[in-house]
Structure formats: C-alpha cells, structure tokens
Amino acid sequence: MATGQADILEGLTEIISETNGTSVGDVRMDKSLVDDLNVEELTLTEITTAAEERFKAKIPEADLGKVKTVGDLVACIQRNQS
C-alpha cells in the first residue's frame, strides 16, 4: 500500500534531520535540498537509501537527478513505491 504525501514528508523530515543535522522545522516541501538545507551529494545518497528502505521504494538514478526540493523527493518516492 502506498504511503501518503504527509506521511512521506514526516518520515523524510526525520531522515534528513538525522542524516544531515538539519533542524526538523527547516525541512519543508519548497526547500531546496542543496541550496537551503546544504545537503551534499553523498548525504543525498544516504537520505535516498534510507527513504527507499522506509517507504519500500526504488528510485531510479534518472529520477534522482531531477530532484531539487524536498517536495520533488516526496513526489519521487510516491511514484516509485512498490
């Protein structure tokens, strides 16, 4: 069963906060992962891996390359859930 947008955002907020040290209050749908949250490429890989495991999703590299914001990542997870 697919997870809803709000649940994905909540889980992703926890993952980003734990992995990147970002304040939970700073993680919002419109925030840029790189520019606003200072997520580096290696950290994004860690976040993606944790999100794939948590939400039973497999995110293709081609899709990941298009992810710019938290909202983009939420949508990508939703599209690729099994």
Helices and strands as residue ranges (DSSP letters): H 5-20, G 24-26, H 41-55, H 61-64, H 70-79
